[in-house]
Amino acid sequence: MLDIGFLELLLIGVVSLLVLGPERLPRAARTVGLWIGKVKRTVSGMQREINAQLETEELRQKLNEQQQKLDDSLKKAKQDVESLADTPPSRSDATKNPNETSENEPPSEDPVARATSRLDDALATVREDIPTASSDDTSAAKKDTDSR
């Protein structure tokens, strides 16, 4: 900004007093103060708008990253399910009675259930990573939309 010291302000005041006189000087000072206030409000409004747009763009990028992670997780889970569906059961599994299990061997898990649990895990991870908008952000966005 402008670097104006006390001496410069004093010099401006004396010159304006000599030029305008004591009758018009208070009115001129009030008018200049109003103009400066309007300029400051305009600049701060533009700064708020720029910051809001930057935050919106930042949130969009985060959302796109999360969407990409979700898509990748879903593709992997889909490939896992397809690969499990395409593999034929092994010969030892086909000869066993499905109701019988040995004491040392845990019961085999359903491939669809495994894929479903992987999908649930991926969705839970993505939900944890997505930033939640605070009420201040949503109200500010609503005010910006209403002002337009």
Z-matrix of the N, CA and C atoms (Angstrom, degrees):
N
C 1 1.461
C 2 1.513 1 109.33
N 3 1.295 2 113.62 1 -171.41
C 4 1.456 3 119.81 2 178.38
C 5 1.513 4 109.62 3 -77.58
N 6 1.303 5 115.10 4 136.32
C 7 1.455 6 119.71 5 179.34
C 8 1.521 7 108.09 6 -103.59
N 9 1.330 8 115.93 7 89.57
C 10 1.464 9 121.75 8 -177.75
C 11 1.519 10 108.00 9 -111.47
N 12 1.322 11 116.29 10 124.18
C 13 1.455 12 121.66 11 -179.57
C 14 1.522 13 111.21 12 -92.60
N 15 1.332 14 114.47 13 -176.65
C 16 1.461 15 120.51 14 -177.66
C 17 1.528 16 111.76 15 -65.04
N 18 1.335 17 116.87 16 -40.91
C 19 1.466 18 119.52 17 -178.95
C 20 1.525 19 111.79 18 -63.76
N 21 1.338 20 117.21 19 -38.90
C 22 1.459 21 120.02 20 178.77
C 23 1.531 22 110.36 21 -65.29
N 24 1.327 23 116.64 22 -41.87
C 25 1.466 24 119.92 23 178.04
C 26 1.529 25 111.16 24 -63.51
N 27 1.310 26 117.06 25 -40.29
C 28 1.463 27 121.37 26 179.02
C 29 1.521 28 110.58 27 -64.09
N 30 1.319 29 116.85 28 -42.38
C 31 1.462 30 121.21 29 178.55
C 32 1.523 31 110.95 30 -63.76
N 33 1.347 32 117.55 31 -42.86
C 34 1.466 33 121.31 32 177.74
C 35 1.524 34 110.02 33 -62.55
N 36 1.335 35 118.39 34 -40.95
C 37 1.457 36 122.30 35 179.42
C 38 1.513 37 112.38 36 -63.77
N 39 1.335 38 117.52 37 -42.58
C 40 1.471 39 120.99 38 -179.80
C 41 1.514 40 110.44 39 -66.83
N 42 1.338 41 117.63 40 -44.10
C 43 1.469 42 120.52 41 179.86
C 44 1.517 43 110.19 42 -64.64
N 45 1.337 44 118.20 43 -42.87
C 46 1.466 45 119.91 44 179.62
C 47 1.531 46 110.99 45 -66.31
N 48 1.311 47 118.82 46 -34.11
C 49 1.460 48 121.74 47 176.33
C 50 1.517 49 110.50 48 -65.28
N 51 1.318 50 117.46 49 -40.84
C 52 1.460 51 121.08 50 179.18
C 53 1.525 52 111.19 51 -69.47
N 54 1.354 53 117.19 52 -39.57
C 55 1.465 54 120.33 53 -176.67
C 56 1.527 55 111.03 54 -77.24
N 57 1.313 56 117.86 55 -48.21
C 58 1.465 57 120.74 56 -174.31
C 59 1.531 58 112.95 57 -87.85
N 60 1.260 59 116.20 58 -31.34
C 61 1.457 60 119.05 59 -177.63
C 62 1.514 61 110.50 60 90.75
N 63 1.358 62 115.64 61 164.80
C 64 1.461 63 119.24 62 -175.77
C 65 1.527 64 113.64 63 -71.24
N 66 1.329 65 118.39 64 -17.98
C 67 1.470 66 120.04 65 -178.25
C 68 1.531 67 111.97 66 -80.68
N 69 1.344 68 117.27 67 -40.70
C 70 1.469 69 120.33 68 -175.84
C 71 1.528 70 113.23 69 -93.89
N 72 1.301 71 118.82 70 -13.62
C 73 1.467 72 121.71 71 -177.11
C 74 1.530 73 113.22 72 -61.64
N 75 1.350 74 121.27 73 -46.21
C 76 1.476 75 119.10 74 179.49
C 77 1.525 76 113.09 75 -61.79
N 78 1.339 77 117.15 76 -39.38
C 79 1.461 78 120.86 77 178.48
C 80 1.531 79 110.78 78 -65.17
N 81 1.320 80 116.96 79 -41.97
C 82 1.470 81 121.42 80 179.54
C 83 1.531 82 109.88 81 -65.70
N 84 1.331 83 117.10 82 -40.91
C 85 1.470 84 120.10 83 179.37
C 86 1.528 85 110.61 84 -64.42
N 87 1.329 86 116.96 85 -39.71
C 88 1.462 87 121.11 86 178.65
C 89 1.534 88 110.20 87 -64.91
N 90 1.328 89 117.21 88 -42.13
C 91 1.468 90 121.42 89 179.43
C 92 1.527 91 110.44 90 -63.84
N 93 1.325 92 116.93 91 -44.13
C 94 1.472 93 120.62 92 178.92
C 95 1.530 94 109.96 93 -63.41
N 96 1.316 95 117.79 94 -40.71
C 97 1.466 96 121.19 95 177.79
C 98 1.513 97 112.16 96 -62.04
N 99 1.356 98 116.73 97 -40.47
C 100 1.471 99 120.02 98 177.72
C 101 1.526 100 111.36 99 -64.46
N 102 1.327 101 117.06 100 -41.76
C 103 1.466 102 120.35 101 178.60
C 104 1.529 103 111.23 102 -62.85
N 105 1.324 104 115.59 103 -43.74
C 106 1.463 105 119.24 104 179.82
C 107 1.533 106 109.97 105 -62.97
N 108 1.339 107 117.17 106 -40.17
C 109 1.471 108 120.67 107 177.39
C 110 1.517 109 112.13 108 -62.14
N 111 1.348 110 116.72 109 -41.90
C 112 1.470 111 119.89 110 178.86
C 113 1.515 112 111.09 111 -63.88
N 114 1.334 113 116.23 112 -41.78
C 115 1.465 114 119.87 113 179.94
C 116 1.529 115 109.96 114 -63.77
N 117 1.340 116 117.42 115 -43.17
C 118 1.469 117 120.72 116 179.71
C 119 1.526 118 111.19 117 -63.34
N 120 1.331 119 117.15 118 -41.78
C 121 1.470 120 119.90 119 178.83
C 122 1.525 121 111.14 120 -65.10
N 123 1.325 122 116.58 121 -39.65
C 124 1.468 123 120.12 122 179.00
C 125 1.524 124 110.60 123 -63.96
N 126 1.315 125 116.17 124 -45.74
C 127 1.469 126 120.37 125 -179.29
C 128 1.521 127 110.51 126 -64.30
N 129 1.336 128 118.00 127 -43.55
C 130 1.467 129 119.27 128 -179.79
C 131 1.525 130 111.13 129 -67.23
N 132 1.334 131 117.84 130 -34.66
C 133 1.467 132 120.83 131 175.80
C 134 1.521 133 111.51 132 -63.61
N 135 1.328 134 115.95 133 -41.52
C 136 1.464 135 119.28 134 178.53
C 137 1.523 136 110.67 135 -66.99
N 138 1.335 137 117.38 136 -37.88
C 139 1.462 138 120.02 137 177.96
C 140 1.525 139 111.21 138 -64.26
N 141 1.334 140 116.66 139 -41.81
C 142 1.469 141 119.91 140 177.92
C 143 1.528 142 110.87 141 -61.91
N 144 1.315 143 116.07 142 -42.14
C 145 1.466 144 120.04 143 -179.26
C 146 1.522 145 111.33 144 -65.27
N 147 1.321 146 116.59 145 -42.06
C 148 1.466 147 120.31 146 178.75
C 149 1.529 148 110.22 147 -64.63
N 150 1.324 149 117.03 148 -43.33
C 151 1.470 150 119.92 149 178.12
C 152 1.521 151 111.62 150 -62.32
N 153 1.332 152 116.78 151 -40.28
C 154 1.468 153 119.86 152 178.74
C 155 1.526 154 110.61 153 -63.47
N 156 1.329 155 116.93 154 -41.05
C 157 1.460 156 119.81 155 179.13
C 158 1.523 157 111.42 156 -66.62
N 159 1.338 158 116.60 157 -38.70
C 160 1.464 159 119.41 158 177.96
C 161 1.529 160 111.21 159 -64.94
N 162 1.324 161 116.74 160 -41.70
C 163 1.464 162 120.09 161 178.11
C 164 1.525 163 111.06 162 -64.75
N 165 1.326 164 116.22 163 -39.14
C 166 1.462 165 120.09 164 178.25
C 167 1.521 166 110.72 165 -63.19
N 168 1.325 167 116.59 166 -43.15
C 169 1.458 168 120.41 167 179.29
C 170 1.531 169 110.50 168 -65.20
N 171 1.318 170 116.41 169 -38.94
C 172 1.460 171 120.84 170 177.94
C 173 1.533 172 110.98 171 -62.31
N 174 1.331 173 116.44 172 -44.40
C 175 1.470 174 120.49 173 177.82
C 176 1.524 175 111.23 174 -64.28
N 177 1.335 176 116.45 175 -37.60
C 178 1.469 177 119.19 176 177.22
C 179 1.515 178 111.26 177 -62.11
N 180 1.328 179 116.66 178 -42.54
C 181 1.460 180 119.90 179 179.50
C 182 1.521 181 110.84 180 -63.92
N 183 1.334 182 117.20 181 -43.04
C 184 1.460 183 120.13 182 178.00
C 185 1.519 184 111.14 183 -62.46
N 186 1.330 185 116.45 184 -41.14
C 187 1.457 186 120.53 185 179.15
C 188 1.526 187 110.80 186 -64.15
N 189 1.329 188 117.13 187 -40.85
C 190 1.468 189 120.29 188 177.78
C 191 1.524 190 111.12 189 -64.18
N 192 1.347 191 117.30 190 -39.10
C 193 1.453 192 120.43 191 177.94
C 194 1.531 193 110.43 192 -64.11
N 195 1.323 194 116.63 193 -43.71
C 196 1.460 195 120.66 194 179.19
C 197 1.530 196 110.96 195 -64.37
N 198 1.330 197 116.13 196 -39.71
C 199 1.467 198 120.23 197 178.28
C 200 1.524 199 110.10 198 -63.26
N 201 1.349 200 116.38 199 -40.39
C 202 1.458 201 120.20 200 179.06
C 203 1.529 202 110.47 201 -64.62
N 204 1.346 203 117.16 202 -42.18
C 205 1.465 204 120.45 203 177.39
C 206 1.525 205 110.75 204 -61.43
N 207 1.322 206 116.36 205 -42.72
C 208 1.461 207 120.76 206 179.63
C 209 1.524 208 110.63 207 -63.45
N 210 1.332 209 116.33 208 -44.33
C 211 1.468 210 120.01 209 178.53
C 212 1.527 211 111.41 210 -60.97
N 213 1.333 212 116.24 211 -42.66
C 214 1.468 213 119.65 212 178.92
C 215 1.525 214 111.18 213 -63.48
N 216 1.325 215 115.89 214 -42.57
C 217 1.472 216 119.38 215 179.37
C 218 1.523 217 111.12 216 -63.93
N 219 1.318 218 116.07 217 -41.62
C 220 1.466 219 119.55 218 179.11
C 221 1.523 220 111.62 219 -65.99
N 222 1.342 221 116.95 220 -39.14
C 223 1.472 222 119.67 221 177.76
C 224 1.520 223 110.52 222 -62.90
N 225 1.342 224 115.72 223 -42.83
C 226 1.465 225 119.33 224 -179.50
C 227 1.523 226 110.60 225 -64.80
N 228 1.321 227 116.39 226 -42.72
C 229 1.459 228 119.43 227 179.74
C 230 1.527 229 110.49 228 -65.15
N 231 1.324 230 116.32 229 -39.14
C 232 1.470 231 120.25 230 178.67
C 233 1.527 232 110.19 231 -64.11
N 234 1.330 233 116.89 232 -42.55
C 235 1.458 234 119.98 233 177.61
C 236 1.520 235 111.35 234 -63.38
N 237 1.341 236 116.38 235 -39.47
C 238 1.461 237 119.90 236 178.06
C 239 1.525 238 111.16 237 -62.37
N 240 1.335 239 115.80 238 -44.18
C 241 1.466 240 119.81 239 -179.85
C 242 1.518 241 110.21 240 -64.69
N 243 1.333 242 116.84 241 -43.37
C 244 1.472 243 119.79 242 179.95
C 245 1.525 244 111.22 243 -64.77
N 246 1.346 245 116.36 244 -39.75
C 247 1.467 246 118.31 245 -179.75
C 248 1.532 247 110.93 246 -68.37
N 249 1.337 248 116.56 247 -36.21
C 250 1.459 249 119.15 248 177.44
C 251 1.524 250 111.24 249 -70.30
N 252 1.319 251 117.65 250 -34.12
C 253 1.462 252 120.62 251 179.33
C 254 1.526 253 111.11 252 -72.87
N 255 1.343 254 117.00 253 -30.26
C 256 1.462 255 121.08 254 -178.33
C 257 1.524 256 112.90 255 -80.43
N 258 1.313 257 119.43 256 -24.64
C 259 1.456 258 120.85 257 -177.75
C 260 1.522 259 109.48 258 -77.85
N 261 1.326 260 116.19 259 129.44
C 262 1.468 261 118.99 260 178.58
C 263 1.519 262 109.15 261 -75.01
N 264 1.322 263 116.77 262 152.04
C 265 1.459 264 119.10 263 178.70
C 266 1.521 265 109.97 264 -65.14
N 267 1.326 266 117.31 265 147.80
C 268 1.458 267 120.46 266 -179.19
C 269 1.529 268 109.34 267 -71.22
N 270 1.326 269 115.37 268 161.14
C 271 1.459 270 120.74 269 -175.16
C 272 1.523 271 111.34 270 -64.68
N 273 1.301 272 116.87 271 -37.13
C 274 1.462 273 118.83 272 -178.84
C 275 1.531 274 110.11 273 -68.99
N 276 1.363 275 118.09 274 -32.48
C 277 1.452 276 120.96 275 177.45
C 278 1.525 277 111.16 276 -70.28
N 279 1.330 278 116.84 277 -33.24
C 280 1.458 279 120.48 278 -177.90
C 281 1.521 280 111.23 279 -72.95
N 282 1.344 281 118.36 280 -31.33
C 283 1.460 282 120.45 281 -178.24
C 284 1.518 283 112.34 282 -83.06
N 285 1.331 284 117.68 283 -19.16
C 286 1.460 285 120.35 284 179.99
C 287 1.506 286 111.34 285 -76.93
N 288 1.282 287 114.34 286 151.98
C 289 1.455 288 120.64 287 172.03
C 290 1.531 289 106.87 288 -78.53
N 291 1.337 290 118.71 289 128.25
C 292 1.465 291 119.87 290 -176.27
C 293 1.521 292 112.89 291 -63.37
N 294 1.318 293 118.64 292 -21.80
C 295 1.457 294 120.67 293 -179.68
C 296 1.527 295 112.21 294 -83.50
N 297 1.356 296 116.94 295 -16.97
C 298 1.444 297 121.03 296 -177.92
C 299 1.518 298 109.75 297 -94.27
N 300 1.319 299 116.27 298 136.85
C 301 1.458 300 121.14 299 172.89
C 302 1.509 301 107.26 300 -135.33
N 303 1.322 302 115.58 301 144.11
C 304 1.460 303 118.26 302 178.02
C 305 1.522 304 108.66 303 -78.21
N 306 1.318 305 115.05 304 162.16
C 307 1.457 306 119.14 305 -176.86
C 308 1.520 307 111.33 306 -70.48
N 309 1.317 308 118.66 307 -31.69
C 310 1.461 309 122.59 308 -176.75
C 311 1.528 310 112.27 309 -84.19
N 312 1.294 311 116.59 310 -22.68
C 313 1.463 312 120.53 311 -173.67
C 314 1.529 313 109.55 312 -102.86
N 315 1.358 314 117.97 313 127.47
C 316 1.465 315 119.18 314 177.75
C 317 1.525 316 109.77 315 -72.88
N 318 1.311 317 118.21 316 153.08
C 319 1.454 318 119.51 317 179.76
C 320 1.528 319 110.03 318 -62.68
N 321 1.348 320 114.86 319 140.22
C 322 1.471 321 118.75 320 -178.26
C 323 1.519 322 109.17 321 -71.63
N 324 1.316 323 114.28 322 142.94
C 325 1.458 324 120.92 323 -177.21
C 326 1.523 325 108.77 324 -91.21
N 327 1.282 326 116.11 325 147.29
C 328 1.459 327 121.88 326 179.17
C 329 1.526 328 109.50 327 -67.29
N 330 1.357 329 118.56 328 131.63
C 331 1.473 330 120.53 329 -178.87
C 332 1.533 331 112.07 330 -60.89
N 333 1.298 332 117.15 331 -36.37
C 334 1.465 333 120.57 332 179.97
C 335 1.531 334 109.63 333 -67.07
N 336 1.323 335 116.61 334 -38.46
C 337 1.467 336 119.56 335 178.50
C 338 1.519 337 110.86 336 -66.01
N 339 1.346 338 117.15 337 -39.01
C 340 1.463 339 120.24 338 177.03
C 341 1.522 340 110.85 339 -63.14
N 342 1.332 341 116.30 340 -44.82
C 343 1.463 342 119.87 341 -179.74
C 344 1.518 343 110.66 342 -64.55
N 345 1.324 344 116.53 343 -38.88
C 346 1.466 345 120.21 344 178.88
C 347 1.514 346 110.50 345 -64.38
N 348 1.341 347 116.95 346 -41.36
C 349 1.466 348 119.17 347 179.50
C 350 1.526 349 110.35 348 -66.56
N 351 1.344 350 117.26 349 -35.87
C 352 1.468 351 119.60 350 176.64
C 353 1.522 352 110.89 351 -64.57
N 354 1.331 353 115.94 352 -41.29
C 355 1.468 354 119.41 353 177.31
C 356 1.523 355 110.83 354 -62.36
N 357 1.325 356 116.45 355 -43.20
C 358 1.468 357 120.00 356 178.32
C 359 1.521 358 111.07 357 -61.51
N 360 1.339 359 117.02 358 -41.09
C 361 1.459 360 120.63 359 178.44
C 362 1.530 361 110.97 360 -63.80
N 363 1.329 362 116.45 361 -42.43
C 364 1.473 363 120.18 362 179.80
C 365 1.522 364 110.78 363 -64.01
N 366 1.324 365 117.18 364 -43.00
C 367 1.461 366 120.29 365 178.93
C 368 1.519 367 111.51 366 -65.13
N 369 1.321 368 117.58 367 -38.85
C 370 1.465 369 120.36 368 178.53
C 371 1.524 370 110.48 369 -64.62
N 372 1.330 371 116.59 370 -40.25
C 373 1.462 372 120.37 371 178.70
C 374 1.516 373 110.61 372 -63.50
N 375 1.320 374 116.86 373 -44.09
C 376 1.459 375 120.56 374 -178.96
C 377 1.519 376 110.41 375 -65.98
N 378 1.314 377 117.68 376 -40.41
C 379 1.463 378 120.54 377 179.36
C 380 1.518 379 111.51 378 -63.71
N 381 1.344 380 117.21 379 -35.10
C 382 1.458 381 120.33 380 178.11
C 383 1.512 382 111.30 381 -68.70
N 384 1.343 383 117.56 382 -33.90
C 385 1.459 384 121.73 383 -175.89
C 386 1.513 385 113.14 384 -80.15
N 387 1.335 386 118.23 385 -21.80
C 388 1.467 387 120.32 386 -176.86
C 389 1.517 388 108.66 387 -73.17
N 390 1.370 389 116.26 388 125.00
C 391 1.470 390 118.34 389 178.75
C 392 1.520 391 110.23 390 -72.48
N 393 1.322 392 115.27 391 140.45
C 394 1.455 393 119.27 392 177.84
C 395 1.507 394 108.68 393 -93.64
N 396 1.334 395 116.39 394 139.63
C 397 1.458 396 121.31 395 179.31
C 398 1.515 397 108.78 396 -80.34
N 399 1.317 398 115.35 397 132.06
C 400 1.459 399 118.50 398 177.91
C 401 1.510 400 109.69 399 -77.68
N 402 1.305 401 116.59 400 165.12
C 403 1.459 402 120.25 401 -178.89
C 404 1.518 403 110.64 402 -65.53
N 405 1.344 404 117.76 403 -27.56
C 406 1.458 405 119.98 404 177.59
C 407 1.525 406 110.53 405 -66.25
N 408 1.351 407 117.03 406 -41.44
C 409 1.459 408 120.65 407 179.60
C 410 1.522 409 110.73 408 -64.52
N 411 1.323 410 117.14 409 -42.82
C 412 1.461 411 119.29 410 -177.43
C 413 1.514 412 111.15 411 -70.48
N 414 1.336 413 117.36 412 -36.56
C 415 1.459 414 118.92 413 179.14
C 416 1.520 415 110.45 414 -70.55
N 417 1.350 416 117.86 415 -35.47
C 418 1.456 417 120.55 416 177.63
C 419 1.523 418 110.04 417 -66.85
N 420 1.337 419 116.70 418 -40.49
C 421 1.460 420 119.93 419 178.55
C 422 1.525 421 110.34 420 -64.74
N 423 1.333 422 116.99 421 -38.57
C 424 1.458 423 120.85 422 179.53
C 425 1.533 424 110.38 423 -66.65
N 426 1.354 425 116.62 424 -40.10
C 427 1.455 426 119.73 425 178.56
C 428 1.512 427 110.66 426 -63.96
N 429 1.364 428 117.39 427 -41.18
C 430 1.455 429 120.39 428 177.85
C 431 1.502 430 111.34 429 -62.08
N 432 1.335 431 117.51 430 -40.83
C 433 1.451 432 121.57 431 -179.95
C 434 1.525 433 110.40 432 -68.01
N 435 1.334 434 116.66 433 -40.10
C 436 1.461 435 120.02 434 179.88
C 437 1.526 436 111.96 435 -67.75
N 438 1.341 437 117.38 436 -33.71
C 439 1.455 438 119.91 437 -177.61
C 440 1.521 439 111.54 438 -72.20
N 441 1.316 440 116.72 439 -22.00
C 442 1.476 441 119.50 440 179.62
C 443 1.475 442 108.47 441 -82.78
